[in-house]
């Protein structure tokens, strides 16, 4: 059973990496899209999901809540009998090194808030657009 918990923890790490990539990479692509006039970066659904994804992270940091994905991974690792840093597979360890840093909590809180403000500013300066309805 421990092996299944370890696999589940690895899946959570990969999902966490995808979440981080979506929030950071999404903003980079929106900014590039503005520069290169890519219409898809103005997709309303994409922009709302992107804003909510980042706002959730900033809110968690503001109220002092540990990221649920991090907590979930830690719990699964414990159930798997794995040491968080040493007994996990190479790819999971590599992904963790990309998304986790050893800084004081306030650094992350400030970073998340500033990044969320950037996302909001981008919404204002590169506004999303609804699809035009075809004329009948």
Number of C-alpha atoms within 10 A of each C-alpha: 7 14 13 12 19 22 17 17 25 22 14 20 24 16 13 20 17 14 16 17 13 17 21 15 13 18 22 12 16 22 18 13 16 18 10 10 12 13 12 15 21 20 14 16 12 13 23 12 13 19 21 14 16 23 20 14 21 22 15 15 20 15 9 12 11 12 13 12 15 16 13 16 21 18 16 22 24 16 16 20 14 18 11 15 12 9 13 18 12 10 12 19 16 12 16 19 11 11 12 10 9 6 8 8 11 12 10 16 19 14 14 21 18 13 18 24 16 14 25 17 12 18 17 10 11 17 16 19 14 10 9 6 6 5 4 3
